[in-house]
């Protein structure tokens, strides 16, 4: 969960440099998807059954995939430096791997 919170903080740092015209566009979308990822992991962890936990991890994974797409769009329209996106996209990819592995382990 800590890694997902760190990812959310990185998204806030990245988007604070986006133009004001994006405040209700990609800035908001990226921030909400990153917070949703961390929040769903936390909520799932607090549930009573393994099945409920897995369900919330799937929701978190969906939010993470939304975040990935939003970052790619922001990168293509050049909202900030290429290096900032490369670093963050690697973090998103790593989080996706962790979530998929955790889901698979819990389902086994």
C-alpha positions in Angstrom: 0.0 0.0 0.0 2.9 2.4 0.8 4.1 2.1 -2.8 0.6 3.1 -4.1 0.6 6.2 -1.8 4.0 7.2 -3.0 2.8 6.8 -6.6 -0.1 9.1 -5.8 2.2 11.7 -4.3 4.4 11.5 -7.4 1.3 12.1 -9.6 0.4 15.2 -7.5 4.0 16.5 -7.9 3.9 15.9 -11.7 0.5 17.5 -12.2 1.1 20.7 -10.2 3.2 21.9 -13.1 0.5 21.2 -15.7 -1.2 24.3 -17.2 -4.2 25.7 -15.4 -6.3 24.9 -18.4 -5.9 21.2 -17.4 -7.1 21.6 -13.8 -10.4 20.0 -14.6 -9.0 17.8 -17.3 -6.0 15.5 -17.1 -4.8 17.0 -13.8 -7.9 16.0 -12.0 -8.2 12.6 -13.8 -4.6 11.7 -13.0 -4.9 12.7 -9.4 -8.3 10.8 -8.9 -7.0 7.6 -10.6 -3.9 7.6 -8.4 -5.8 8.2 -5.2 -8.4 5.6 -6.2 -5.6 3.0 -6.6 -4.2 3.6 -3.1 -7.7 3.9 -1.6 -9.0 0.6 -3.1 -5.9 -1.3 -2.0 -6.4 0.0 1.6 -10.2 -0.7 1.6 -9.7 -4.2 0.3 -7.1 -5.0 2.9 -9.6 -4.0 5.6 -12.3 -6.4 4.3 -13.2 -9.6 6.1 -12.7 -12.1 3.2 -10.0 -12.9 0.7 -12.6 -12.7 -2.1 -13.5 -9.1 -1.1 -9.8 -8.2 -0.9 -9.3 -9.5 -4.5 -12.4 -7.6 -5.7 -10.9 -4.3 -4.4 -7.5 -5.2 -5.9 -9.2 -5.6 -9.3 -10.8 -2.2 -8.9 -7.4 -0.7 -7.9 -5.9 -2.4 -11.0 -8.5 -0.8 -13.2 -7.7 2.6 -11.7 -4.1 2.0 -12.3 -4.7 1.2 -15.9 -6.7 4.4 -16.3 -3.8 6.3 -14.8 -1.4 4.6 -17.3 -3.6 5.8 -20.2 -4.0 9.3 -18.8 -0.2 9.7 -18.3 0.4 8.5 -21.9 -2.1 11.1 -23.2 -0.5 13.8 -21.1 2.9 12.7 -22.4 1.8 12.9 -26.0 0.4 16.4 -25.7 3.6 17.4 -24.0 2.3 18.7 -20.7 5.7 18.3 -19.0 9.2 16.8 -19.6 9.6 13.4 -21.2 11.8 12.2 -18.3 9.1 12.9 -15.8 6.7 10.7 -17.7 9.2 7.9 -18.3 9.9 7.7 -14.5 6.3 7.7 -13.5 5.2 5.2 -16.2 7.8 2.8 -14.9 6.3 3.1 -11.4 2.8 2.5 -12.8 4.1 -0.6 -14.6 5.7 -1.9 -11.5 2.6 -1.3 -9.5 0.5 -3.2 -12.1 2.9 -6.2 -11.8 2.7 -6.1 -8.0 -1.2 -6.0 -8.1 -1.5 -8.8 -10.6 1.0 -11.0 -8.7 -0.9 -10.3 -5.4 -4.3 -11.1 -7.0 -2.9 -14.3 -8.5 -1.4 -15.3 -5.1 -4.6 -14.7 -3.3 -6.7 -16.6 -5.8 -4.4 -19.7 -5.7 
